[in-house]
Amino acid sequence: MPYCPNCRFEYKESLKQCPDCGAPLVEKLPVEKPPESPNFVPLRNLPSRMYAQMLKEALKNEGIASMIKGDEGIPFRTTTIHIPVSKITIWVPEKHLERAEEIADQMLDHI
């Protein structure tokens, strides 16, 4: 069965041209490449998840994606005891690192 390389629809054998966009039909669709995932790099270690969430929100307002990685506590019986954090890190796409550093410096220059 032929396919439209633009619309990606399958058509009857008798058709040679896409009835929607006019493109010549092909026997097989080209394999679509998945969108490239951004290469995330560490931006800054922070003393608590609260700071990380504040910075994440500020980055989001600037259109910069981010991720928070780290652990704040250890399970003990049925509760969590919060201990000094070994590492809470916020990560951003490498292409936005410079702008993210500026935002982090403005917000968190006191820590």
Biopython code that builds the backbone (N, CA, C, O; Angstrom):
import numpy as np
from Bio.PDB.StructureBuilder import StructureBuilder

atoms = [
    (1, "MET", "N", (0.842, -1.186, 0.000)),
    (1, "MET", "CA", (0.000, 0.000, 0.000)),
    (1, "MET", "C", (0.886, 1.249, 0.000)),
    (1, "MET", "O", (1.901, 1.285, 0.696)),
    (2, "PRO", "N", (0.517, 2.257, -0.763)),
    (2, "PRO", "CA", (1.310, 3.486, -0.785)),
    (2, "PRO", "C", (0.948, 4.413, 0.382)),
    (2, "PRO", "O", (-0.155, 4.372, 0.929)),
    (3, "TYR", "N", (1.921, 5.240, 0.731)),
    (3, "TYR", "CA", (1.770, 6.179, 1.847)),
    (3, "TYR", "C", (2.136, 7.583, 1.374)),
    (3, "TYR", "O", (2.919, 7.766, 0.441)),
    (4, "CYS", "N", (1.542, 8.569, 2.050)),
    (4, "CYS", "CA", (1.934, 9.949, 1.803)),
    (4, "CYS", "C", (3.093, 10.269, 2.745)),
    (4, "CYS", "O", (2.960, 10.097, 3.956)),
    (5, "PRO", "N", (4.240, 10.737, 2.208)),
    (5, "PRO", "CA", (5.368, 11.049, 3.079)),
    (5, "PRO", "C", (5.139, 12.286, 3.944)),
    (5, "PRO", "O", (5.843, 12.484, 4.934)),
    (6, "ASN", "N", (4.164, 13.120, 3.583)),
    (6, "ASN", "CA", (3.863, 14.322, 4.370)),
    (6, "ASN", "C", (2.777, 14.057, 5.406)),
    (6, "ASN", "O", (2.976, 14.289, 6.598)),
    (7, "CYS", "N", (1.634, 13.572, 4.946)),
    (7, "CYS", "CA", (0.487, 13.338, 5.846)),
    (7, "CYS", "C", (0.629, 12.044, 6.641)),
    (7, "CYS", "O", (0.028, 11.888, 7.705)),
    (8, "ARG", "N", (1.441, 11.104, 6.106)),
    (8, "ARG", "CA", (1.714, 9.818, 6.725)),
    (8, "ARG", "C", (0.493, 8.905, 6.764)),
    (8, "ARG", "O", (0.393, 8.033, 7.628)),
    (9, "PHE", "N", (-0.444, 9.108, 5.817)),
    (9, "PHE", "CA", (-1.622, 8.241, 5.712)),
    (9, "PHE", "C", (-1.382, 7.168, 4.657)),
    (9, "PHE", "O", (-0.600, 7.363, 3.726)),
    (10, "GLU", "N", (-2.060, 6.035, 4.811)),
    (10, "GLU", "CA", (-1.989, 4.940, 3.853)),
    (10, "GLU", "C", (-3.166, 5.085, 2.889)),
    (10, "GLU", "O", (-4.279, 5.420, 3.296)),
    (11, "TYR", "N", (-2.902, 4.827, 1.599)),
    (11, "TYR", "CA", (-3.945, 4.970, 0.577)),
    (11, "TYR", "C", (-4.063, 3.695, -0.247)),
    (11, "TYR", "O", (-3.244, 2.784, -0.127)),
    (12, "LYS", "N", (-5.102, 3.642, -1.093)),
    (12, "LYS", "CA", (-5.336, 2.498, -1.990)),
    (12, "LYS", "C", (-4.220, 2.411, -3.017)),
    (12, "LYS", "O", (-3.603, 3.413, -3.379)),
    (13, "GLU", "N", (-3.972, 1.167, -3.485)),
    (13, "GLU", "CA", (-2.923, 0.913, -4.474)),
    (13, "GLU", "C", (-3.093, 1.753, -5.736)),
    (13, "GLU", "O", (-2.107, 2.124, -6.372)),
    (14, "SER", "N", (-4.311, 2.048, -6.092)),
    (14, "SER", "CA", (-4.563, 2.742, -7.364)),
    (14, "SER", "C", (-4.135, 4.217, -7.338)),
    (14, "SER", "O", (-3.963, 4.828, -8.393)),
    (15, "LEU", "N", (-3.965, 4.779, -6.154)),
    (15, "LEU", "CA", (-3.586, 6.195, -6.055)),
    (15, "LEU", "C", (-2.076, 6.366, -6.199)),
    (15, "LEU", "O", (-1.293, 5.550, -5.713)),
    (16, "LYS", "N", (-1.688, 7.438, -6.874)),
    (16, "LYS", "CA", (-0.274, 7.750, -7.063)),
    (16, "LYS", "C", (0.109, 9.066, -6.381)),
    (16, "LYS", "O", (1.288, 9.377, -6.207)),
    (17, "GLN", "N", (-0.918, 9.826, -6.004)),
    (17, "GLN", "CA", (-0.701, 11.148, -5.418)),
    (17, "GLN", "C", (-1.623, 11.305, -4.206)),
    (17, "GLN", "O", (-2.749, 10.809, -4.219)),
    (18, "CYS", "N", (-1.158, 11.981, -3.175)),
    (18, "CYS", "CA", (-1.955, 12.191, -1.968)),
    (18, "CYS", "C", (-3.141, 13.091, -2.294)),
    (18, "CYS", "O", (-2.952, 14.187, -2.821)),
    (19, "PRO", "N", (-4.358, 12.649, -1.989)),
    (19, "PRO", "CA", (-5.525, 13.487, -2.263)),
    (19, "PRO", "C", (-5.615, 14.713, -1.350)),
    (19, "PRO", "O", (-6.347, 15.656, -1.651)),
    (20, "ASP", "N", (-4.876, 14.705, -0.238)),
    (20, "ASP", "CA", (-4.931, 15.835, 0.688)),
    (20, "ASP", "C", (-3.893, 16.915, 0.379)),
    (20, "ASP", "O", (-4.219, 18.101, 0.311)),
    (21, "CYS", "N", (-2.633, 16.489, 0.193)),
    (21, "CYS", "CA", (-1.573, 17.499, 0.004)),
    (21, "CYS", "C", (-0.957, 17.489, -1.385)),
    (21, "CYS", "O", (-0.205, 18.402, -1.728)),
    (22, "GLY", "N", (-1.258, 16.473, -2.197)),
    (22, "GLY", "CA", (-0.753, 16.421, -3.563)),
    (22, "GLY", "C", (0.624, 15.805, -3.717)),
    (22, "GLY", "O", (1.135, 15.737, -4.835)),
    (23, "ALA", "N", (1.244, 15.355, -2.636)),
    (23, "ALA", "CA", (2.587, 14.762, -2.710)),
    (23, "ALA", "C", (2.529, 13.401, -3.393)),
    (23, "ALA", "O", (1.537, 12.685, -3.258)),
    (24, "PRO", "N", (3.586, 13.034, -4.129)),
    (24, "PRO", "CA", (3.636, 11.688, -4.704)),
    (24, "PRO", "C", (3.709, 10.658, -3.578)),
    (24, "PRO", "O", (4.446, 10.836, -2.608)),
    (25, "LEU", "N", (2.936, 9.575, -3.718)),
    (25, "LEU", "CA", (2.919, 8.531, -2.695)),
    (25, "LEU", "C", (4.154, 7.648, -2.805)),
    (25, "LEU", "O", (4.710, 7.482, -3.891)),
    (26, "VAL", "N", (4.587, 7.079, -1.673)),
    (26, "VAL", "CA", (5.758, 6.206, -1.614)),
    (26, "VAL", "C", (5.345, 4.852, -1.058)),
    (26, "VAL", "O", (4.316, 4.724, -0.394)),
    (27, "GLU", "N", (6.174, 3.829, -1.343)),
    (27, "GLU", "CA", (5.867, 2.473, -0.872)),
    (27, "GLU", "C", (6.079, 2.306, 0.631)),
    (27, "GLU", "O", (5.347, 1.560, 1.282)),
    (28, "LYS", "N", (7.062, 2.987, 1.176)),
    (28, "LYS", "CA", (7.357, 2.900, 2.611)),
    (28, "LYS", "C", (7.557, 4.297, 3.157)),
    (28, "LYS", "O", (8.114, 5.168, 2.489)),
    (29, "LEU", "N", (7.094, 4.500, 4.383)),
    (29, "LEU", "CA", (7.324, 5.782, 5.051)),
    (29, "LEU", "C", (8.744, 5.839, 5.578)),
    (29, "LEU", "O", (9.262, 4.837, 6.070)),
    (30, "PRO", "N", (9.381, 6.996, 5.483)),
    (30, "PRO", "CA", (10.703, 7.125, 6.099)),
    (30, "PRO", "C", (10.571, 7.034, 7.617)),
    (30, "PRO", "O", (9.571, 7.463, 8.193)),
    (31, "VAL", "N", (11.577, 6.479, 8.242)),
    (31, "VAL", "CA", (11.568, 6.346, 9.699)),
    (31, "VAL", "C", (11.746, 7.738, 10.302)),
    (31, "VAL", "O", (12.680, 8.465, 9.963)),
    (32, "GLU", "N", (10.829, 8.091, 11.204)),
    (32, "GLU", "CA", (10.936, 9.387, 11.874)),
    (32, "GLU", "C", (11.925, 9.287, 13.015)),
    (32, "GLU", "O", (11.905, 8.331, 13.791)),
    (33, "LYS", "N", (12.786, 10.277, 13.109)),
    (33, "LYS", "CA", (13.712, 10.333, 14.233)),
    (33, "LYS", "C", (12.989, 10.944, 15.427)),
    (33, "LYS", "O", (12.274, 11.935, 15.275)),
    (34, "PRO", "N", (13.165, 10.369, 16.604)),
    (34, "PRO", "CA", (12.553, 10.988, 17.785)),
    (34, "PRO", "C", (13.219, 12.332, 18.052)),
    (34, "PRO", "O", (14.393, 12.518, 17.730)),
    (35, "PRO", "N", (12.481, 13.265, 18.635)),
    (35, "PRO", "CA", (13.106, 14.551, 18.946)),
    (35, "PRO", "C", (14.268, 14.340, 19.911)),
    (35, "PRO", "O", (14.218, 13.485, 20.796)),
    (36, "GLU", "N", (15.301, 15.130, 19.721)),
    (36, "GLU", "CA", (16.465, 15.003, 20.586)),
    (36, "GLU", "C", (16.135, 15.446, 21.999)),
    (36, "GLU", "O", (15.517, 16.489, 22.215)),
    (37, "SER", "N", (16.554, 14.644, 22.942)),
    (37, "SER", "CA", (16.384, 15.013, 24.341)),
    (37, "SER", "C", (17.497, 15.976, 24.721)),
    (37, "SER", "O", (18.642, 15.805, 24.302)),
    (38, "PRO", "N", (17.163, 16.983, 25.511)),
    (38, "PRO", "CA", (18.239, 17.891, 25.923)),
    (38, "PRO", "C", (19.223, 17.166, 26.825)),
    (38, "PRO", "O", (18.853, 16.277, 27.591)),
    (39, "ASN", "N", (20.467, 17.560, 26.719)),
    (39, "ASN", "CA", (21.507, 17.016, 27.578)),
    (39, "ASN", "C", (21.492, 17.812, 28.881)),
    (39, "ASN", "O", (21.934, 18.960, 28.909)),
    (40, "PHE", "N", (20.988, 17.212, 29.958)),
    (40, "PHE", "CA", (20.901, 17.902, 31.246)),
    (40, "PHE", "C", (22.249, 17.852, 31.957)),
    (40, "PHE", "O", (22.937, 16.831, 31.951)),
    (41, "VAL", "N", (22.608, 18.978, 32.569)),
    (41, "VAL", "CA", (23.847, 19.101, 33.330)),
    (41, "VAL", "C", (23.510, 19.682, 34.699)),
    (41, "VAL", "O", (22.506, 20.381, 34.834)),
    (42, "PRO", "N", (24.331, 19.410, 35.721)),
    (42, "PRO", "CA", (24.042, 19.970, 37.042)),
    (42, "PRO", "C", (24.236, 21.485, 37.047)),
    (42, "PRO", "O", (25.218, 22.001, 36.515)),
    (43, "LEU", "N", (23.286, 22.179, 37.653)),
    (43, "LEU", "CA", (23.369, 23.631, 37.788)),
    (43, "LEU", "C", (23.960, 24.009, 39.138)),
    (43, "LEU", "O", (24.924, 24.770, 39.214)),
    (44, "ARG", "N", (23.368, 23.466, 40.211)),
    (44, "ARG", "CA", (23.803, 23.877, 41.547)),
    (44, "ARG", "C", (23.333, 22.870, 42.586)),
    (44, "ARG", "O", (22.250, 22.296, 42.468)),
    (45, "ASN", "N", (24.166, 22.660, 43.614)),
    (45, "ASN", "CA", (23.755, 21.909, 44.801)),
    (45, "ASN", "C", (23.077, 22.886, 45.741)),
    (45, "ASN", "O", (23.521, 24.024, 45.890)),
    (46, "LEU", "N", (22.006, 22.445, 46.373)),
    (46, "LEU", "CA", (21.234, 23.322, 47.249)),
    (46, "LEU", "C", (21.045, 22.671, 48.612)),
    (46, "LEU", "O", (21.076, 21.446, 48.729)),
    (47, "PRO", "N", (20.849, 23.493, 49.646)),
    (47, "PRO", "CA", (20.749, 22.949, 51.002)),
    (47, "PRO", "C", (19.410, 22.280, 51.322)),
    (47, "PRO", "O", (19.319, 21.532, 52.296)),
    (48, "SER", "N", (18.372, 22.533, 50.524)),
    (48, "SER", "CA", (17.083, 21.890, 50.800)),
    (48, "SER", "C", (16.242, 21.847, 49.537)),
    (48, "SER", "O", (16.498, 22.559, 48.566)),
    (49, "ARG", "N", (15.230, 20.992, 49.581)),
    (49, "ARG", "CA", (14.311, 20.873, 48.454)),
    (49, "ARG", "C", (13.518, 22.164, 48.281)),
    (49, "ARG", "O", (13.122, 22.483, 47.160)),
    (50, "MET", "N", (13.275, 22.909, 49.343)),
    (50, "MET", "CA", (12.540, 24.172, 49.248)),
    (50, "MET", "C", (13.274, 25.143, 48.314)),
    (50, "MET", "O", (12.657, 25.752, 47.440)),
    (51, "TYR", "N", (14.580, 25.283, 48.498)),
    (51, "TYR", "CA", (15.363, 26.149, 47.611)),
    (51, "TYR", "C", (15.313, 25.630, 46.173)),
    (51, "TYR", "O", (15.189, 26.404, 45.223)),
    (52, "ALA", "N", (15.410, 24.326, 46.033)),
    (52, "ALA", "CA", (15.378, 23.725, 44.697)),
    (52, "ALA", "C", (14.044, 24.010, 44.007)),
    (52, "ALA", "O", (14.015, 24.336, 42.820)),
    (53, "GLN", "N", (12.947, 23.888, 44.743)),
    (53, "GLN", "CA", (11.617, 24.163, 44.169)),
    (53, "GLN", "C", (11.487, 25.637, 43.782)),
    (53, "GLN", "O", (10.922, 25.957, 42.736)),
    (54, "MET", "N", (12.006, 26.526, 44.615)),
    (54, "MET", "CA", (11.953, 27.964, 44.289)),
    (54, "MET", "C", (12.723, 28.258, 43.005)),
    (54, "MET", "O", (12.246, 28.991, 42.138)),
    (55, "LEU", "N", (13.911, 27.684, 42.893)),
    (55, "LEU", "CA", (14.715, 27.910, 41.697)),
    (55, "LEU", "C", (14.067, 27.263, 40.476)),
    (55, "LEU", "O", (14.079, 27.837, 39.387)),
    (56, "LYS", "N", (13.509, 26.086, 40.654)),
    (56, "LYS", "CA", (12.816, 25.394, 39.556)),
    (56, "LYS", "C", (11.680, 26.260, 39.022)),
    (56, "LYS", "O", (11.499, 26.362, 37.808)),
    (57, "GLU", "N", (10.924, 26.874, 39.900)),
    (57, "GLU", "CA", (9.809, 27.739, 39.485)),
    (57, "GLU", "C", (10.322, 28.966, 38.736)),
    (57, "GLU", "O", (9.745, 29.356, 37.721)),
    (58, "ALA", "N", (11.399, 29.577, 39.226)),
    (58, "ALA", "CA", (11.979, 30.739, 38.544)),
    (58, "ALA", "C", (12.488, 30.356, 37.158)),
    (58, "ALA", "O", (12.311, 31.112, 36.203)),
    (59, "LEU", "N", (13.112, 29.201, 37.044)),
    (59, "LEU", "CA", (13.592, 28.732, 35.741)),
    (59, "LEU", "C", (12.424, 28.470, 34.798)),
    (59, "LEU", "O", (12.480, 28.811, 33.617)),
    (60, "LYS", "N", (11.368, 27.863, 35.328)),
    (60, "LYS", "CA", (10.173, 27.589, 34.520)),
    (60, "LYS", "C", (9.594, 28.891, 33.967)),
    (60, "LYS", "O", (9.182, 28.944, 32.808)),
    (61, "ASN", "N", (9.562, 29.937, 34.788)),
    (61, "ASN", "CA", (9.046, 31.237, 34.347)),
    (61, "ASN", "C", (9.879, 31.834, 33.221)),
    (61, "ASN", "O", (9.394, 32.677, 32.466)),
    (62, "GLU", "N", (11.134, 31.398, 33.106)),
    (62, "GLU", "CA", (12.024, 31.858, 32.035)),
    (62, "GLU", "C", (12.043, 30.881, 30.858)),
    (62, "GLU", "O", (12.809, 31.055, 29.911)),
    (63, "GLY", "N", (11.190, 29.850, 30.928)),
    (63, "GLY", "CA", (11.125, 28.870, 29.846)),
    (63, "GLY", "C", (12.244, 27.851, 29.858)),
    (63, "GLY", "O", (12.550, 27.251, 28.827)),
    (64, "ILE", "N", (12.861, 27.647, 31.019)),
    (64, "ILE", "CA", (13.971, 26.695, 31.142)),
    (64, "ILE", "C", (13.497, 25.477, 31.930)),
    (64, "ILE", "O", (13.075, 25.594, 33.080)),
    (65, "ALA", "N", (13.573, 24.317, 31.301)),
    (65, "ALA", "CA", (13.211, 23.075, 31.975)),
    (65, "ALA", "C", (14.257, 22.759, 33.036)),
    (65, "ALA", "O", (15.409, 23.177, 32.917)),
    (66, "SER", "N", (13.865, 22.027, 34.068)),
    (66, "SER", "CA", (14.825, 21.623, 35.095)),
    (66, "SER", "C", (14.344, 20.362, 35.795)),
    (66, "SER", "O", (13.168, 20.004, 35.734)),
    (67, "MET", "N", (15.286, 19.696, 36.464)),
    (67, "MET", "CA", (14.991, 18.505, 37.257)),
    (67, "MET", "C", (15.681, 18.649, 38.598)),
    (67, "MET", "O", (16.762, 19.229, 38.697)),
    (68, "ILE", "N", (15.051, 18.119, 39.619)),
    (68, "ILE", "CA", (15.646, 18.104, 40.962)),
    (68, "ILE", "C", (16.006, 16.663, 41.282)),
    (68, "ILE", "O", (15.182, 15.757, 41.153)),
    (69, "LYS", "N", (17.241, 16.468, 41.700)),
    (69, "LYS", "CA", (17.677, 15.133, 42.110)),
    (69, "LYS", "C", (18.293, 15.241, 43.486)),
    (69, "LYS", "O", (19.027, 16.186, 43.776)),
    (70, "GLY", "N", (17.994, 14.269, 44.337)),
    (70, "GLY", "CA", (18.586, 14.259, 45.666)),
    (70, "GLY", "C", (17.680, 13.574, 46.661)),
    (70, "GLY", "O", (16.585, 13.125, 46.322)),
    (71, "ASP", "N", (18.143, 13.500, 47.883)),
    (71, "ASP", "CA", (17.385, 12.842, 48.946)),
    (71, "ASP", "C", (17.502, 13.669, 50.203)),
    (71, "ASP", "O", (18.587, 14.120, 50.570)),
    (72, "GLU", "N", (16.357, 13.867, 50.868)),
    (72, "GLU", "CA", (16.346, 14.710, 52.063)),
    (72, "GLU", "C", (16.218, 13.961, 53.373)),
    (72, "GLU", "O", (16.433, 14.543, 54.436)),
    (73, "GLY", "N", (15.885, 12.725, 53.326)),
    (73, "GLY", "CA", (15.661, 12.053, 54.602)),
    (73, "GLY", "C", (15.880, 10.564, 54.496)),
    (73, "GLY", "O", (16.081, 10.022, 53.409)),
    (74, "ILE", "N", (15.839, 9.910, 55.642)),
    (74, "ILE", "CA", (15.953, 8.460, 55.659)),
    (74, "ILE", "C", (14.749, 7.918, 56.413)),
    (74, "ILE", "O", (14.324, 8.515, 57.403)),
    (75, "PRO", "N", (14.193, 6.802, 55.965)),
    (75, "PRO", "CA", (13.050, 6.242, 56.678)),
    (75, "PRO", "C", (13.475, 5.679, 58.038)),
    (75, "PRO", "O", (14.514, 5.030, 58.162)),
    (76, "PHE", "N", (12.653, 5.941, 59.042)),
    (76, "PHE", "CA", (12.920, 5.409, 60.376)),
    (76, "PHE", "C", (11.591, 5.044, 60.985)),
    (76, "PHE", "O", (10.772, 5.919, 61.268)),
    (77, "ARG", "N", (11.371, 3.779, 61.187)),
    (77, "ARG", "CA", (10.083, 3.257, 61.640)),
    (77, "ARG", "C", (9.000, 3.729, 60.688)),
    (77, "ARG", "O", (9.040, 3.378, 59.509)),
    (78, "THR", "N", (8.027, 4.519, 61.154)),
    (78, "THR", "CA", (6.940, 4.944, 60.277)),
    (78, "THR", "C", (7.045, 6.413, 59.878)),
    (78, "THR", "O", (6.129, 6.951, 59.257)),
    (79, "THR", "N", (8.136, 7.054, 60.224)),
    (79, "THR", "CA", (8.289, 8.469, 59.887)),
    (79, "THR", "C", (9.589, 8.667, 59.120)),
    (79, "THR", "O", (10.362, 7.730, 58.922)),
    (80, "THR", "N", (9.808, 9.874, 58.704)),
    (80, "THR", "CA", (11.072, 10.216, 58.057)),
    (80, "THR", "C", (11.783, 11.219, 58.938)),
    (80, "THR", "O", (11.214, 12.238, 59.331)),
    (81, "ILE", "N", (13.012, 10.924, 59.238)),
    (81, "ILE", "CA", (13.836, 11.847, 60.003)),
    (81, "ILE", "C", (14.617, 12.672, 58.995)),
    (81, "ILE", "O", (15.323, 12.119, 58.152)),
    (82, "HIS", "N", (14.497, 13.967, 59.073)),
    (82, "HIS", "CA", (15.235, 14.806, 58.148)),
    (82, "HIS", "C", (16.623, 15.061, 58.709)),
    (82, "HIS", "O", (16.797, 15.522, 59.837)),
    (83, "ILE", "N", (17.588, 14.744, 57.886)),
    (83, "ILE", "CA", (18.980, 14.899, 58.274)),
    (83, "ILE", "C", (19.633, 15.886, 57.325)),
    (83, "ILE", "O", (19.064, 16.177, 56.272)),
    (84, "PRO", "N", (20.778, 16.398, 57.648)),
    (84, "PRO", "CA", (21.445, 17.297, 56.710)),
    (84, "PRO", "C", (21.589, 16.628, 55.346)),
    (84, "PRO", "O", (21.989, 15.468, 55.254)),
    (85, "VAL", "N", (21.270, 17.346, 54.322)),
    (85, "VAL", "CA", (21.240, 16.803, 52.978)),
    (85, "VAL", "C", (22.650, 16.583, 52.465)),
    (85, "VAL", "O", (23.506, 17.464, 52.550)),
    (86, "SER", "N", (22.874, 15.409, 51.938)),
    (86, "SER", "CA", (24.169, 15.180, 51.336)),
    (86, "SER", "C", (24.208, 15.856, 49.973)),
    (86, "SER", "O", (25.247, 16.373, 49.562)),
    (87, "LYS", "N", (23.066, 15.852, 49.265)),
    (87, "LYS", "CA", (23.082, 16.464, 47.952)),
    (87, "LYS", "C", (21.674, 16.611, 47.398)),
    (87, "LYS", "O", (20.981, 15.616, 47.185)),
    (88, "ILE", "N", (21.253, 17.828, 47.167)),
    (88, "ILE", "CA", (20.054, 18.141, 46.388)),
    (88, "ILE", "C", (20.594, 18.969, 45.240)),
    (88, "ILE", "O", (21.158, 20.043, 45.452)),
    (89, "THR", "N", (20.426, 18.481, 44.043)),
    (89, "THR", "CA", (20.995, 19.156, 42.880)),
    (89, "THR", "C", (19.896, 19.477, 41.891)),
    (89, "THR", "O", (18.990, 18.673, 41.667)),
    (90, "ILE", "N", (19.981, 20.655, 41.302)),
    (90, "ILE", "CA", (19.053, 21.018, 40.238)),
    (90, "ILE", "C", (19.816, 20.933, 38.924)),
    (90, "ILE", "O", (20.943, 21.416, 38.813)),
    (91, "TRP", "N", (19.188, 20.312, 37.931)),
    (91, "TRP", "CA", (19.786, 20.069, 36.623)),
    (91, "TRP", "C", (19.007, 20.841, 35.562)),
    (91, "TRP", "O", (17.788, 20.978, 35.657)),
    (92, "VAL", "N", (19.708, 21.338, 34.563)),
    (92, "VAL", "CA", (19.087, 22.081, 33.460)),
    (92, "VAL", "C", (19.687, 21.618, 32.129)),
    (92, "VAL", "O", (20.766, 21.026, 32.108)),
    (93, "PRO", "N", (18.984, 21.888, 31.012)),
    (93, "PRO", "CA", (19.584, 21.562, 29.712)),
    (93, "PRO", "C", (20.879, 22.353, 29.516)),
    (93, "PRO", "O", (20.952, 23.538, 29.843)),
    (94, "GLU", "N", (21.875, 21.692, 28.988)),
    (94, "GLU", "CA", (23.186, 22.316, 28.816)),
    (94, "GLU", "C", (23.103, 23.610, 28.018)),
    (94, "GLU", "O", (23.831, 24.562, 28.299)),
    (95, "LYS", "N", (22.220, 23.650, 27.025)),
    (95, "LYS", "CA", (22.129, 24.852, 26.192)),
    (95, "LYS", "C", (21.589, 26.063, 26.955)),
    (95, "LYS", "O", (21.737, 27.194, 26.492)),
    (96, "HIS", "N", (20.962, 25.846, 28.123)),
    (96, "HIS", "CA", (20.432, 26.942, 28.933)),
    (96, "HIS", "C", (21.249, 27.184, 30.203)),
    (96, "HIS", "O", (20.843, 27.965, 31.063)),
    (97, "LEU", "N", (22.393, 26.519, 30.319)),
    (97, "LEU", "CA", (23.163, 26.589, 31.555)),
    (97, "LEU", "C", (23.570, 28.015, 31.911)),
    (97, "LEU", "O", (23.431, 28.418, 33.066)),
    (98, "GLU", "N", (24.060, 28.773, 30.967)),
    (98, "GLU", "CA", (24.537, 30.131, 31.268)),
    (98, "GLU", "C", (23.417, 31.002, 31.828)),
    (98, "GLU", "O", (23.609, 31.679, 32.838)),
    (99, "ARG", "N", (22.255, 30.992, 31.189)),
    (99, "ARG", "CA", (21.122, 31.804, 31.678)),
    (99, "ARG", "C", (20.639, 31.276, 33.028)),
    (99, "ARG", "O", (20.299, 32.061, 33.913)),
    (100, "ALA", "N", (20.606, 29.963, 33.193)),
    (100, "ALA", "CA", (20.174, 29.372, 34.461)),
    (100, "ALA", "C", (21.119, 29.768, 35.599)),
    (100, "ALA", "O", (20.670, 30.002, 36.721)),
    (101, "GLU", "N", (22.417, 29.845, 35.318)),
    (101, "GLU", "CA", (23.381, 30.270, 36.337)),
    (101, "GLU", "C", (23.123, 31.713, 36.755)),
    (101, "GLU", "O", (23.223, 32.045, 37.936)),
    (102, "GLU", "N", (22.793, 32.567, 35.798)),
    (102, "GLU", "CA", (22.472, 33.965, 36.120)),
    (102, "GLU", "C", (21.258, 34.039, 37.043)),
    (102, "GLU", "O", (21.264, 34.778, 38.027)),
    (103, "ILE", "N", (20.223, 33.274, 36.725)),
    (103, "ILE", "CA", (19.004, 33.272, 37.537)),
    (103, "ILE", "C", (19.306, 32.747, 38.936)),
    (103, "ILE", "O", (18.861, 33.321, 39.929)),
    (104, "ALA", "N", (20.066, 31.650, 39.013)),
    (104, "ALA", "CA", (20.416, 31.067, 40.312)),
    (104, "ALA", "C", (21.241, 32.046, 41.142)),
    (104, "ALA", "O", (21.021, 32.177, 42.346)),
    (105, "ASP", "N", (22.186, 32.732, 40.508)),
    (105, "ASP", "CA", (23.011, 33.703, 41.237)),
    (105, "ASP", "C", (22.162, 34.847, 41.785)),
    (105, "ASP", "O", (22.372, 35.287, 42.915)),
    (106, "GLN", "N", (21.210, 35.328, 41.000)),
    (106, "GLN", "CA", (20.339, 36.425, 41.449)),
    (106, "GLN", "C", (19.469, 35.990, 42.617)),
    (106, "GLN", "O", (19.287, 36.742, 43.575)),
    (107, "MET", "N", (18.937, 34.790, 42.539)),
    (107, "MET", "CA", (18.015, 34.315, 43.580)),
    (107, "MET", "C", (18.710, 33.846, 44.841)),
    (107, "MET", "O", (18.236, 34.089, 45.951)),
    (108, "LEU", "N", (19.838, 33.170, 44.667)),
    (108, "LEU", "CA", (20.424, 32.425, 45.779)),
    (108, "LEU", "C", (21.819, 32.893, 46.150)),
    (108, "LEU", "O", (22.624, 32.097, 46.634)),
    (109, "ASP", "N", (22.123, 34.158, 45.935)),
    (109, "ASP", "CA", (23.465, 34.642, 46.235)),
    (109, "ASP", "C", (23.790, 34.601, 47.725)),
    (109, "ASP", "O", (24.957, 34.685, 48.105)),
    (110, "HIS", "N", (22.776, 34.475, 48.564)),
    (110, "HIS", "CA", (22.979, 34.469, 50.005)),
    (110, "HIS", "C", (23.280, 33.081, 50.586)),
    (110, "HIS", "O", (23.594, 32.961, 51.770)),
    (111, "ILE", "N", (23.185, 32.040, 49.760)),
    (111, "ILE", "CA", (23.464, 30.689, 50.292)),
    (111, "ILE", "C", (24.650, 30.062, 49.583)),
    (111, "ILE", "O", (25.030, 28.933, 49.895)),
]
sb = StructureBuilder()
sb.init_structure("model")
sb.init_model(0)
sb.init_chain("A")
sb.init_seg("    ")
for serial, (resi, resn, name, xyz) in enumerate(atoms, 1):
    if name == "N":
        sb.init_residue(resn, " ", resi, " ")
    sb.init_atom(name, np.array(xyz, "f"), 0.0, 1.0, " ", f" {name:<3s}", serial, name[0])
structure = sb.get_structure()
